[in-house]
């Protein structure tokens, strides 16, 4: 079973509002789980969340901006993987 971290702990540790994390979940950018009326984030999502918190706090990027950037970064990763596969085929 995957480790879950309470969003309240994350909010305290990273000094962010719960509404920010909730909005990321609503936008489909972050997986949130509710257990006994408490919201948690899977440990595997923590690195992604921390990256989005930095975008928001340090670069003042809003949720739609984070959504666009995340989509573009995922697309770049897909293209890099396709390029790696094609290079291996050529060899």
N, CA, C and O atoms as a CHARMM CRD file, in Angstrom:
* protein
*
  364
    1    1 UNK  N      0.83800  -1.18500   0.00000 PROA 1      0.00000
    2    1 UNK  CA     0.00000   0.00000   0.00000 PROA 1      0.00000
    3    1 UNK  C      0.88100   1.24500   0.00000 PROA 1      0.00000
    4    1 UNK  O      1.90400   1.30000   0.68100 PROA 1      0.00000
    5    2 UNK  N      0.47200   2.22100  -0.75900 PROA 2      0.00000
    6    2 UNK  CA     1.25200   3.44500  -0.90600 PROA 2      0.00000
    7    2 UNK  C      1.09300   4.35100   0.31300 PROA 2      0.00000
    8    2 UNK  O      0.01500   4.43900   0.90100 PROA 2      0.00000
    9    3 UNK  N      2.17600   5.01700   0.67800 PROA 3      0.00000
   10    3 UNK  CA     2.12700   5.95600   1.79600 PROA 3      0.00000
   11    3 UNK  C      1.34500   7.19600   1.40300 PROA 3      0.00000
   12    3 UNK  O      1.48600   7.70800   0.29200 PROA 3      0.00000
   13    4 UNK  N      0.52500   7.66800   2.31800 PROA 4      0.00000
   14    4 UNK  CA    -0.26600   8.87600   2.09600 PROA 4      0.00000
   15    4 UNK  C      0.17800   9.93700   3.08800 PROA 4      0.00000
   16    4 UNK  O      0.51100   9.64000   4.23500 PROA 4      0.00000
   17    5 UNK  N      0.17600  11.18700   2.62100 PROA 5      0.00000
   18    5 UNK  CA     0.56000  12.31200   3.46400 PROA 5      0.00000
   19    5 UNK  C     -0.64100  13.23700   3.57600 PROA 5      0.00000
   20    5 UNK  O     -1.23500  13.61300   2.56600 PROA 5      0.00000
   21    6 UNK  N     -0.99900  13.60100   4.78700 PROA 6      0.00000
   22    6 UNK  CA    -2.14500  14.48700   5.00300 PROA 6      0.00000
   23    6 UNK  C     -1.86100  15.84800   4.37900 PROA 6      0.00000
   24    6 UNK  O     -0.78000  16.41000   4.55700 PROA 6      0.00000
   25    7 UNK  N     -2.84100  16.37300   3.64600 PROA 7      0.00000
   26    7 UNK  CA    -2.65400  17.67500   3.01100 PROA 7      0.00000
   27    7 UNK  C     -2.45000  18.76800   4.05300 PROA 7      0.00000
   28    7 UNK  O     -1.76200  19.75200   3.77900 PROA 7      0.00000
   29    8 UNK  N     -3.02900  18.62000   5.23700 PROA 8      0.00000
   30    8 UNK  CA    -2.82700  19.61500   6.29500 PROA 8      0.00000
   31    8 UNK  C     -1.34600  19.72800   6.65600 PROA 8      0.00000
   32    8 UNK  O     -0.84500  20.82800   6.88900 PROA 8      0.00000
   33    9 UNK  N     -0.65000  18.60100   6.70100 PROA 9      0.00000
   34    9 UNK  CA     0.79000  18.60700   6.98600 PROA 9      0.00000
   35    9 UNK  C      1.55600  19.30200   5.86600 PROA 9      0.00000
   36    9 UNK  O      2.47600  20.08000   6.11900 PROA 9      0.00000
   37   10 UNK  N      1.16900  19.01300   4.63000 PROA 10     0.00000
   38   10 UNK  CA     1.83200  19.63200   3.48200 PROA 10     0.00000
   39   10 UNK  C      1.61300  21.14100   3.49600 PROA 10     0.00000
   40   10 UNK  O      2.53900  21.91300   3.24700 PROA 10     0.00000
   41   11 UNK  N      0.38700  21.55500   3.78700 PROA 11     0.00000
   42   11 UNK  CA     0.06900  22.98800   3.84200 PROA 11     0.00000
   43   11 UNK  C      0.92100  23.69000   4.90000 PROA 11     0.00000
   44   11 UNK  O      1.43300  24.78500   4.66500 PROA 11     0.00000
   45   12 UNK  N      1.06600  23.07100   6.03800 PROA 12     0.00000
   46   12 UNK  CA     1.86700  23.65100   7.12000 PROA 12     0.00000
   47   12 UNK  C      3.33900  23.69900   6.72700 PROA 12     0.00000
   48   12 UNK  O      3.99900  24.72600   6.88000 PROA 12     0.00000
   49   13 UNK  N      3.84200  22.58800   6.22300 PROA 13     0.00000
   50   13 UNK  CA     5.26500  22.47300   5.88000 PROA 13     0.00000
   51   13 UNK  C      5.65000  23.44900   4.77600 PROA 13     0.00000
   52   13 UNK  O      6.69200  24.10100   4.86100 PROA 13     0.00000
   53   14 UNK  N      4.81200  23.55800   3.73200 PROA 14     0.00000
   54   14 UNK  CA     5.13500  24.39500   2.56700 PROA 14     0.00000
   55   14 UNK  C      4.48900  25.78300   2.61700 PROA 14     0.00000
   56   14 UNK  O      4.65900  26.59200   1.70500 PROA 14     0.00000
   57   15 UNK  N      3.74900  26.04100   3.69000 PROA 15     0.00000
   58   15 UNK  CA     3.08400  27.32700   3.87100 PROA 15     0.00000
   59   15 UNK  C      2.20600  27.69600   2.67300 PROA 15     0.00000
   60   15 UNK  O      2.32400  28.78500   2.11100 PROA 15     0.00000
   61   16 UNK  N      1.32400  26.76700   2.29400 PROA 16     0.00000
   62   16 UNK  CA     0.35200  27.01100   1.21600 PROA 16     0.00000
   63   16 UNK  C     -1.05200  26.77400   1.76400 PROA 16     0.00000
   64   16 UNK  O     -1.24900  26.04900   2.73900 PROA 16     0.00000
   65   17 UNK  N     -2.00300  27.39900   1.11700 PROA 17     0.00000
   66   17 UNK  CA    -3.40000  27.23100   1.50700 PROA 17     0.00000
   67   17 UNK  C     -3.91900  25.89400   0.97900 PROA 17     0.00000
   68   17 UNK  O     -3.48600  25.40800  -0.06600 PROA 17     0.00000
   69   18 UNK  N     -4.84800  25.31800   1.72000 PROA 18     0.00000
   70   18 UNK  CA    -5.46600  24.07000   1.27400 PROA 18     0.00000
   71   18 UNK  C     -6.18000  24.27300  -0.06600 PROA 18     0.00000
   72   18 UNK  O     -6.21100  23.36500  -0.89700 PROA 18     0.00000
   73   19 UNK  N     -6.74600  25.45200  -0.27300 PROA 19     0.00000
   74   19 UNK  CA    -7.47300  25.71500  -1.51800 PROA 19     0.00000
   75   19 UNK  C     -6.55800  25.58700  -2.73500 PROA 19     0.00000
   76   19 UNK  O     -7.01100  25.18700  -3.80800 PROA 19     0.00000
   77   20 UNK  N     -5.28600  25.92000  -2.58000 PROA 20     0.00000
   78   20 UNK  CA    -4.33100  25.76900  -3.68600 PROA 20     0.00000
   79   20 UNK  C     -4.18700  24.29600  -4.05500 PROA 20     0.00000
   80   20 UNK  O     -4.26800  23.93700  -5.23000 PROA 20     0.00000
   81   21 UNK  N     -3.97400  23.45000  -3.06100 PROA 21     0.00000
   82   21 UNK  CA    -3.81600  22.01400  -3.31500 PROA 21     0.00000
   83   21 UNK  C     -5.12100  21.43600  -3.85200 PROA 21     0.00000
   84   21 UNK  O     -5.10600  20.61400  -4.76700 PROA 21     0.00000
   85   22 UNK  N     -6.23300  21.85700  -3.29500 PROA 22     0.00000
   86   22 UNK  CA    -7.53900  21.40000  -3.76400 PROA 22     0.00000
   87   22 UNK  C     -7.76000  21.79300  -5.22500 PROA 22     0.00000
   88   22 UNK  O     -8.28200  21.00300  -6.01200 PROA 22     0.00000
   89   23 UNK  N     -7.36400  23.00600  -5.58200 PROA 23     0.00000
   90   23 UNK  CA    -7.51300  23.47600  -6.96700 PROA 23     0.00000
   91   23 UNK  C     -6.65300  22.65300  -7.92200 PROA 23     0.00000
   92   23 UNK  O     -7.06900  22.37200  -9.04700 PROA 23     0.00000
   93   24 UNK  N     -5.45800  22.26700  -7.48000 PROA 24     0.00000
   94   24 UNK  CA    -4.60800  21.40500  -8.31200 PROA 24     0.00000
   95   24 UNK  C     -5.29200  20.06200  -8.54300 PROA 24     0.00000
   96   24 UNK  O     -5.25000  19.51700  -9.64600 PROA 24     0.00000
   97   25 UNK  N     -5.91800  19.53600  -7.50300 PROA 25     0.00000
   98   25 UNK  CA    -6.66100  18.28100  -7.63000 PROA 25     0.00000
   99   25 UNK  C     -7.84600  18.43000  -8.55800 PROA 25     0.00000
  100   25 UNK  O     -8.09300  17.56400  -9.39700 PROA 25     0.00000
  101   26 UNK  N     -8.59200  19.53200  -8.41500 PROA 26     0.00000
  102   26 UNK  CA    -9.75200  19.78200  -9.27200 PROA 26     0.00000
  103   26 UNK  C     -9.35400  19.91400 -10.73800 PROA 26     0.00000
  104   26 UNK  O    -10.11100  19.53300 -11.63100 PROA 26     0.00000
  105   27 UNK  N     -8.15600  20.45900 -10.98200 PROA 27     0.00000
  106   27 UNK  CA    -7.67000  20.64400 -12.35700 PROA 27     0.00000
  107   27 UNK  C     -7.09800  19.35300 -12.93400 PROA 27     0.00000
  108   27 UNK  O     -6.70900  19.30900 -14.10100 PROA 27     0.00000
  109   28 UNK  N     -7.04600  18.29600 -12.11200 PROA 28     0.00000
  110   28 UNK  CA    -6.50600  17.02000 -12.58600 PROA 28     0.00000
  111   28 UNK  C     -4.98900  16.97800 -12.59900 PROA 28     0.00000
  112   28 UNK  O     -4.39600  16.09000 -13.21100 PROA 28     0.00000
  113   29 UNK  N     -4.35200  17.93700 -11.92400 PROA 29     0.00000
  114   29 UNK  CA    -2.89700  18.00100 -11.90000 PROA 29     0.00000
  115   29 UNK  C     -2.29400  17.18500 -10.76500 PROA 29     0.00000
  116   29 UNK  O     -1.09600  16.89900 -10.76700 PROA 29     0.00000
  117   30 UNK  N     -3.11800  16.81200  -9.80400 PROA 30     0.00000
  118   30 UNK  CA    -2.62600  16.15900  -8.61100 PROA 30     0.00000
  119   30 UNK  C     -3.66600  15.15100  -8.14100 PROA 30     0.00000
  120   30 UNK  O     -4.86600  15.42600  -8.15400 PROA 30     0.00000
  121   31 UNK  N     -3.19400  13.99000  -7.72900 PROA 31     0.00000
  122   31 UNK  CA    -4.09800  12.97000  -7.20300 PROA 31     0.00000
  123   31 UNK  C     -4.30300  13.20400  -5.71600 PROA 31     0.00000
  124   31 UNK  O     -3.34500  13.22100  -4.94400 PROA 31     0.00000
  125   32 UNK  N     -5.53900  13.38100  -5.32500 PROA 32     0.00000
  126   32 UNK  CA    -5.88000  13.52300  -3.91900 PROA 32     0.00000
  127   32 UNK  C     -6.77500  12.36200  -3.51600 PROA 32     0.00000
  128   32 UNK  O     -7.60800  11.91500  -4.30400 PROA 32     0.00000
  129   33 UNK  N     -6.60900  11.87800  -2.30500 PROA 33     0.00000
  130   33 UNK  CA    -7.44200  10.78700  -1.79700 PROA 33     0.00000
  131   33 UNK  C     -8.07000  11.22400  -0.48400 PROA 33     0.00000
  132   33 UNK  O     -7.42500  11.86800   0.34400 PROA 33     0.00000
  133   34 UNK  N     -9.32400  10.87000  -0.30800 PROA 34     0.00000
  134   34 UNK  CA   -10.02800  11.18700   0.93300 PROA 34     0.00000
  135   34 UNK  C    -10.25600   9.88900   1.69500 PROA 34     0.00000
  136   34 UNK  O    -10.84300   8.93900   1.17700 PROA 34     0.00000
  137   35 UNK  N     -9.78200   9.87000   2.92800 PROA 35     0.00000
  138   35 UNK  CA    -9.95000   8.71800   3.81100 PROA 35     0.00000
  139   35 UNK  C    -10.49400   9.25500   5.13500 PROA 35     0.00000
  140   35 UNK  O     -9.86700  10.09100   5.78500 PROA 35     0.00000
  141   36 UNK  N    -11.65600   8.76600   5.51700 PROA 36     0.00000
  142   36 UNK  CA   -12.29200   9.21400   6.76500 PROA 36     0.00000
  143   36 UNK  C    -12.36900  10.74000   6.85300 PROA 36     0.00000
  144   36 UNK  O    -12.03400  11.33100   7.87900 PROA 36     0.00000
  145   37 UNK  N    -12.80500  11.35200   5.78700 PROA 37     0.00000
  146   37 UNK  CA   -13.01800  12.79900   5.69300 PROA 37     0.00000
  147   37 UNK  C    -11.73100  13.62200   5.79900 PROA 37     0.00000
  148   37 UNK  O    -11.79400  14.83400   6.00400 PROA 37     0.00000
  149   38 UNK  N    -10.57800  12.99000   5.66300 PROA 38     0.00000
  150   38 UNK  CA    -9.29900  13.68900   5.64500 PROA 38     0.00000
  151   38 UNK  C     -8.69700  13.51900   4.25700 PROA 38     0.00000
  152   38 UNK  O     -8.69300  12.41800   3.70600 PROA 38     0.00000
  153   39 UNK  N     -8.19100  14.61000   3.69300 PROA 39     0.00000
  154   39 UNK  CA    -7.60900  14.57200   2.35600 PROA 39     0.00000
  155   39 UNK  C     -6.11800  14.29500   2.44600 PROA 39     0.00000
  156   39 UNK  O     -5.39700  14.89100   3.24600 PROA 39     0.00000
  157   40 UNK  N     -5.68100  13.37600   1.60600 PROA 40     0.00000
  158   40 UNK  CA    -4.27900  12.96700   1.56800 PROA 40     0.00000
  159   40 UNK  C     -3.75100  13.07400   0.14200 PROA 40     0.00000
  160   40 UNK  O     -4.51400  13.09100  -0.82400 PROA 40     0.00000
  161   41 UNK  N     -2.43500  13.14500   0.03900 PROA 41     0.00000
  162   41 UNK  CA    -1.76100  13.06000  -1.25400 PROA 41     0.00000
  163   41 UNK  C     -0.84100  11.84400  -1.19900 PROA 41     0.00000
  164   41 UNK  O     -0.13000  11.65500  -0.21100 PROA 41     0.00000
  165   42 UNK  N     -0.84400  11.01700  -2.24600 PROA 42     0.00000
  166   42 UNK  CA     0.08100   9.88600  -2.26700 PROA 42     0.00000
  167   42 UNK  C      1.52500  10.39600  -2.28100 PROA 42     0.00000
  168   42 UNK  O      1.82800  11.41400  -2.90200 PROA 42     0.00000
  169   43 UNK  N      2.39300   9.68600  -1.60000 PROA 43     0.00000
  170   43 UNK  CA     3.80300  10.08000  -1.53400 PROA 43     0.00000
  171   43 UNK  C      4.41200  10.21400  -2.93300 PROA 43     0.00000
  172   43 UNK  O      5.28500  11.05500  -3.14800 PROA 43     0.00000
  173   44 UNK  N      3.96300   9.40100  -3.87300 PROA 44     0.00000
  174   44 UNK  CA     4.48900   9.44700  -5.24000 PROA 44     0.00000
  175   44 UNK  C      4.16200  10.76900  -5.95200 PROA 44     0.00000
  176   44 UNK  O      4.79900  11.10500  -6.95000 PROA 44     0.00000
  177   45 UNK  N      3.18400  11.51200  -5.45000 PROA 45     0.00000
  178   45 UNK  CA     2.78900  12.79100  -6.04600 PROA 45     0.00000
  179   45 UNK  C      3.52500  13.97700  -5.41300 PROA 45     0.00000
  180   45 UNK  O      3.41000  15.10400  -5.89400 PROA 45     0.00000
  181   46 UNK  N      4.27100  13.73100  -4.34800 PROA 46     0.00000
  182   46 UNK  CA     4.87700  14.81300  -3.57700 PROA 46     0.00000
  183   46 UNK  C      5.85100  15.65500  -4.40100 PROA 46     0.00000
  184   46 UNK  O      5.81600  16.88400  -4.33100 PROA 46     0.00000
  185   47 UNK  N      6.70300  15.01800  -5.16600 PROA 47     0.00000
  186   47 UNK  CA     7.68200  15.76000  -5.97300 PROA 47     0.00000
  187   47 UNK  C      6.97300  16.66200  -6.98300 PROA 47     0.00000
  188   47 UNK  O      7.36900  17.80900  -7.18700 PROA 47     0.00000
  189   48 UNK  N      5.93300  16.13800  -7.60600 PROA 48     0.00000
  190   48 UNK  CA     5.16000  16.92300  -8.57000 PROA 48     0.00000
  191   48 UNK  C      4.51000  18.12300  -7.87300 PROA 48     0.00000
  192   48 UNK  O      4.52600  19.23600  -8.39700 PROA 48     0.00000
  193   49 UNK  N      3.94100  17.88500  -6.68800 PROA 49     0.00000
  194   49 UNK  CA     3.31000  18.96500  -5.94100 PROA 49     0.00000
  195   49 UNK  C      4.32600  20.03800  -5.57200 PROA 49     0.00000
  196   49 UNK  O      4.05100  21.23000  -5.71500 PROA 49     0.00000
  197   50 UNK  N      5.48700  19.62700  -5.10200 PROA 50     0.00000
  198   50 UNK  CA     6.50900  20.59700  -4.70500 PROA 50     0.00000
  199   50 UNK  C      6.94800  21.45700  -5.88900 PROA 50     0.00000
  200   50 UNK  O      7.21900  22.64600  -5.72200 PROA 50     0.00000
  201   51 UNK  N      7.01900  20.86800  -7.07700 PROA 51     0.00000
  202   51 UNK  CA     7.36300  21.62600  -8.28200 PROA 51     0.00000
  203   51 UNK  C      6.27500  22.67200  -8.57300 PROA 51     0.00000
  204   51 UNK  O      6.58600  23.80800  -8.93100 PROA 51     0.00000
  205   52 UNK  N      5.01100  22.28800  -8.41900 PROA 52     0.00000
  206   52 UNK  CA     3.91600  23.21900  -8.66900 PROA 52     0.00000
  207   52 UNK  C      3.86600  24.32200  -7.61300 PROA 52     0.00000
  208   52 UNK  O      3.53500  25.46600  -7.92500 PROA 52     0.00000
  209   53 UNK  N      4.19400  23.98400  -6.36800 PROA 53     0.00000
  210   53 UNK  CA     4.24000  24.99600  -5.31300 PROA 53     0.00000
  211   53 UNK  C      5.32400  26.02800  -5.63100 PROA 53     0.00000
  212   53 UNK  O      5.11300  27.22700  -5.45200 PROA 53     0.00000
  213   54 UNK  N      6.49100  25.55600  -6.10700 PROA 54     0.00000
  214   54 UNK  CA     7.56200  26.49200  -6.47600 PROA 54     0.00000
  215   54 UNK  C      7.13400  27.38600  -7.63000 PROA 54     0.00000
  216   54 UNK  O      7.40500  28.58600  -7.61000 PROA 54     0.00000
  217   55 UNK  N      6.46900  26.82200  -8.63700 PROA 55     0.00000
  218   55 UNK  CA     5.98000  27.64000  -9.75500 PROA 55     0.00000
  219   55 UNK  C      5.04400  28.72700  -9.24400 PROA 55     0.00000
  220   55 UNK  O      5.11600  29.87900  -9.67300 PROA 55     0.00000
  221   56 UNK  N      4.18000  28.35200  -8.33400 PROA 56     0.00000
  222   56 UNK  CA     3.18500  29.28600  -7.80100 PROA 56     0.00000
  223   56 UNK  C      3.82700  30.36200  -6.91900 PROA 56     0.00000
  224   56 UNK  O      3.55700  31.55100  -7.08400 PROA 56     0.00000
  225   57 UNK  N      4.67000  29.93700  -5.99000 PROA 57     0.00000
  226   57 UNK  CA     5.24300  30.87700  -5.02100 PROA 57     0.00000
  227   57 UNK  C      6.38600  31.70700  -5.59400 PROA 57     0.00000
  228   57 UNK  O      6.41500  32.92500  -5.41300 PROA 57     0.00000
  229   58 UNK  N      7.31400  31.07100  -6.27300 PROA 58     0.00000
  230   58 UNK  CA     8.51100  31.77100  -6.73000 PROA 58     0.00000
  231   58 UNK  C      8.29500  32.51900  -8.04300 PROA 58     0.00000
  232   58 UNK  O      8.91200  33.55800  -8.27600 PROA 58     0.00000
  233   59 UNK  N      7.41900  31.99000  -8.90000 PROA 59     0.00000
  234   59 UNK  CA     7.20300  32.61200 -10.21100 PROA 59     0.00000
  235   59 UNK  C      5.84000  33.27500 -10.32600 PROA 59     0.00000
  236   59 UNK  O      5.52300  33.87300 -11.35400 PROA 59     0.00000
  237   60 UNK  N      5.02900  33.17000  -9.26900 PROA 60     0.00000
  238   60 UNK  CA     3.69500  33.77800  -9.22700 PROA 60     0.00000
  239   60 UNK  C      2.80700  33.30000 -10.38100 PROA 60     0.00000
  240   60 UNK  O      2.09800  34.08900 -11.00600 PROA 60     0.00000
  241   61 UNK  N      2.86400  31.98800 -10.64900 PROA 61     0.00000
  242   61 UNK  CA     2.07000  31.38800 -11.73100 PROA 61     0.00000
  243   61 UNK  C      0.77500  30.85100 -11.13400 PROA 61     0.00000
  244   61 UNK  O      0.79400  30.16600 -10.11200 PROA 61     0.00000
  245   62 UNK  N     -0.35100  31.16400 -11.77700 PROA 62     0.00000
  246   62 UNK  CA    -1.65400  30.71500 -11.28800 PROA 62     0.00000
  247   62 UNK  C     -1.93600  29.28100 -11.75100 PROA 62     0.00000
  248   62 UNK  O     -1.15200  28.69100 -12.49500 PROA 62     0.00000
  249   63 UNK  N     -3.05500  28.74100 -11.30300 PROA 63     0.00000
  250   63 UNK  CA    -3.40600  27.34100 -11.60600 PROA 63     0.00000
  251   63 UNK  C     -3.49200  27.08800 -13.11600 PROA 63     0.00000
  252   63 UNK  O     -2.90700  26.11300 -13.58800 PROA 63     0.00000
  253   64 UNK  N     -4.20300  27.93400 -13.90400 PROA 64     0.00000
  254   64 UNK  CA    -4.22700  27.68200 -15.35100 PROA 64     0.00000
  255   64 UNK  C     -2.82400  27.70900 -15.97200 PROA 64     0.00000
  256   64 UNK  O     -2.53900  26.94200 -16.89200 PROA 64     0.00000
  257   65 UNK  N     -1.96000  28.58100 -15.47500 PROA 65     0.00000
  258   65 UNK  CA    -0.58400  28.63100 -15.97600 PROA 65     0.00000
  259   65 UNK  C      0.17800  27.36600 -15.63200 PROA 65     0.00000
  260   65 UNK  O      0.91100  26.82800 -16.46200 PROA 65     0.00000
  261   66 UNK  N      0.00400  26.89300 -14.40100 PROA 66     0.00000
  262   66 UNK  CA     0.65100  25.64700 -13.97700 PROA 66     0.00000
  263   66 UNK  C      0.14200  24.49000 -14.82900 PROA 66     0.00000
  264   66 UNK  O      0.90800  23.60800 -15.21700 PROA 66     0.00000
  265   67 UNK  N     -1.15200  24.50400 -15.11400 PROA 67     0.00000
  266   67 UNK  CA    -1.74200  23.45200 -15.94900 PROA 67     0.00000
  267   67 UNK  C     -1.11000  23.45700 -17.33600 PROA 67     0.00000
  268   67 UNK  O     -0.76800  22.39700 -17.86100 PROA 67     0.00000
  269   68 UNK  N     -0.95300  24.63000 -17.93400 PROA 68     0.00000
  270   68 UNK  CA    -0.35000  24.74700 -19.27700 PROA 68     0.00000
  271   68 UNK  C      1.10900  24.30800 -19.24900 PROA 68     0.00000
  272   68 UNK  O      1.54800  23.56200 -20.12400 PROA 68     0.00000
  273   69 UNK  N      1.85300  24.75900 -18.26200 PROA 69     0.00000
  274   69 UNK  CA     3.27400  24.39900 -18.16200 PROA 69     0.00000
  275   69 UNK  C      3.43700  22.90000 -17.95700 PROA 69     0.00000
  276   69 UNK  O      4.29300  22.27400 -18.58200 PROA 69     0.00000
  277   70 UNK  N      2.61700  22.32500 -17.08300 PROA 70     0.00000
  278   70 UNK  CA     2.68600  20.89300 -16.81800 PROA 70     0.00000
  279   70 UNK  C      2.39400  20.09300 -18.08500 PROA 70     0.00000
  280   70 UNK  O      3.07700  19.11200 -18.37900 PROA 70     0.00000
  281   71 UNK  N      1.38100  20.51600 -18.82800 PROA 71     0.00000
  282   71 UNK  CA     1.03900  19.84100 -20.08300 PROA 71     0.00000
  283   71 UNK  C      2.21400  19.91300 -21.06000 PROA 71     0.00000
  284   71 UNK  O      2.57000  18.91300 -21.68300 PROA 71     0.00000
  285   72 UNK  N      2.80700  21.08800 -21.19000 PROA 72     0.00000
  286   72 UNK  CA     3.93500  21.24900 -22.11400 PROA 72     0.00000
  287   72 UNK  C      5.14200  20.42100 -21.67600 PROA 72     0.00000
  288   72 UNK  O      5.80800  19.81500 -22.51500 PROA 72     0.00000
  289   73 UNK  N      5.43100  20.38700 -20.38800 PROA 73     0.00000
  290   73 UNK  CA     6.55600  19.58700 -19.90100 PROA 73     0.00000
  291   73 UNK  C      6.32700  18.09500 -20.14200 PROA 73     0.00000
  292   73 UNK  O      7.25600  17.37200 -20.50100 PROA 73     0.00000
  293   74 UNK  N      5.08900  17.63600 -19.94500 PROA 74     0.00000
  294   74 UNK  CA     4.77400  16.22700 -20.21200 PROA 74     0.00000
  295   74 UNK  C      4.95300  15.91800 -21.69300 PROA 74     0.00000
  296   74 UNK  O      5.45000  14.85100 -22.05300 PROA 74     0.00000
  297   75 UNK  N      4.54600  16.85400 -22.55300 PROA 75     0.00000
  298   75 UNK  CA     4.68500  16.66100 -24.00600 PROA 75     0.00000
  299   75 UNK  C      6.15600  16.61700 -24.40600 PROA 75     0.00000
  300   75 UNK  O      6.54200  15.80900 -25.25200 PROA 75     0.00000
  301   76 UNK  N      6.98000  17.47600 -23.81000 PROA 76     0.00000
  302   76 UNK  CA     8.41900  17.46400 -24.08800 PROA 76     0.00000
  303   76 UNK  C      9.01700  16.12000 -23.68500 PROA 76     0.00000
  304   76 UNK  O      9.82800  15.55400 -24.41800 PROA 76     0.00000
  305   77 UNK  N      8.61800  15.60800 -22.52000 PROA 77     0.00000
  306   77 UNK  CA     9.11900  14.30700 -22.07800 PROA 77     0.00000
  307   77 UNK  C      8.71700  13.20100 -23.04700 PROA 77     0.00000
  308   77 UNK  O      9.51700  12.31100 -23.33600 PROA 77     0.00000
  309   78 UNK  N      7.47100  13.25000 -23.55700 PROA 78     0.00000
  310   78 UNK  CA     7.01000  12.25300 -24.53000 PROA 78     0.00000
  311   78 UNK  C      7.84000  12.32800 -25.80300 PROA 78     0.00000
  312   78 UNK  O      8.24300  11.30000 -26.34800 PROA 78     0.00000
  313   79 UNK  N      8.09300  13.53600 -26.27200 PROA 79     0.00000
  314   79 UNK  CA     8.88100  13.71300 -27.49500 PROA 79     0.00000
  315   79 UNK  C     10.31900  13.24800 -27.30300 PROA 79     0.00000
  316   79 UNK  O     10.90000  12.65200 -28.21100 PROA 79     0.00000
  317   80 UNK  N     10.89300  13.50800 -26.14800 PROA 80     0.00000
  318   80 UNK  CA    12.24300  13.03600 -25.87100 PROA 80     0.00000
  319   80 UNK  C     12.30000  11.51400 -25.86200 PROA 80     0.00000
  320   80 UNK  O     13.26700  10.92600 -26.34700 PROA 80     0.00000
  321   81 UNK  N     11.27800  10.87600 -25.31600 PROA 81     0.00000
  322   81 UNK  CA    11.23200   9.41200 -25.30500 PROA 81     0.00000
  323   81 UNK  C     11.09100   8.87600 -26.72800 PROA 81     0.00000
  324   81 UNK  O     11.75400   7.90400 -27.09000 PROA 81     0.00000
  325   82 UNK  N     10.24200   9.49400 -27.53100 PROA 82     0.00000
  326   82 UNK  CA    10.09700   9.07600 -28.93200 PROA 82     0.00000
  327   82 UNK  C     11.42000   9.21900 -29.67300 PROA 82     0.00000
  328   82 UNK  O     11.79300   8.34600 -30.45700 PROA 82     0.00000
  329   83 UNK  N     12.12100  10.30800 -29.43000 PROA 83     0.00000
  330   83 UNK  CA    13.41600  10.53300 -30.07600 PROA 83     0.00000
  331   83 UNK  C     14.42000   9.47100 -29.65100 PROA 83     0.00000
  332   83 UNK  O     15.18600   8.97400 -30.47600 PROA 83     0.00000
  333   84 UNK  N     14.42100   9.12200 -28.36800 PROA 84     0.00000
  334   84 UNK  CA    15.33000   8.08300 -27.88200 PROA 84     0.00000
  335   84 UNK  C     15.03400   6.74600 -28.55700 PROA 84     0.00000
  336   84 UNK  O     15.95300   6.02900 -28.95200 PROA 84     0.00000
  337   85 UNK  N     13.75600   6.41300 -28.68800 PROA 85     0.00000
  338   85 UNK  CA    13.37300   5.15000 -29.34300 PROA 85     0.00000
  339   85 UNK  C     13.80300   5.15100 -30.79800 PROA 85     0.00000
  340   85 UNK  O     14.33600   4.15500 -31.28800 PROA 85     0.00000
  341   86 UNK  N     13.57700   6.25300 -31.49400 PROA 86     0.00000
  342   86 UNK  CA    13.95100   6.34600 -32.89900 PROA 86     0.00000
  343   86 UNK  C     15.45900   6.27000 -33.08100 PROA 86     0.00000
  344   86 UNK  O     15.93700   5.63900 -34.02400 PROA 86     0.00000
  345   87 UNK  N     16.20300   6.89800 -32.20300 PROA 87     0.00000
  346   87 UNK  CA    17.68200   6.82300 -32.28600 PROA 87     0.00000
  347   87 UNK  C     18.15000   5.39900 -32.08700 PROA 87     0.00000
  348   87 UNK  O     19.07800   4.95100 -32.76100 PROA 87     0.00000
  349   88 UNK  N     17.51400   4.67400 -31.16000 PROA 88     0.00000
  350   88 UNK  CA    17.91100   3.28400 -30.93100 PROA 88     0.00000
  351   88 UNK  C     17.59000   2.41100 -32.14000 PROA 88     0.00000
  352   88 UNK  O     18.32800   1.47500 -32.44600 PROA 88     0.00000
  353   89 UNK  N     16.49600   2.71500 -32.82300 PROA 89     0.00000
  354   89 UNK  CA    16.14700   1.94800 -34.03600 PROA 89     0.00000
  355   89 UNK  C     17.15400   2.17200 -35.13900 PROA 89     0.00000
  356   89 UNK  O     17.50800   1.23600 -35.85500 PROA 89     0.00000
  357   90 UNK  N     17.62100   3.39600 -35.28800 PROA 90     0.00000
  358   90 UNK  CA    18.58500   3.72600 -36.34500 PROA 90     0.00000
  359   90 UNK  C     19.90700   3.01100 -36.11900 PROA 90     0.00000
  360   90 UNK  O     20.57100   2.60900 -37.07400 PROA 90     0.00000
  361   91 UNK  N     20.28800   2.85200 -34.86600 PROA 91     0.00000
  362   91 UNK  CA    21.54500   2.15600 -34.54000 PROA 91     0.00000
  363   91 UNK  C     21.36600   0.71300 -34.80100 PROA 91     0.00000
  364   91 UNK  O     22.29300  -0.07100 -34.59800 PROA 91     0.00000
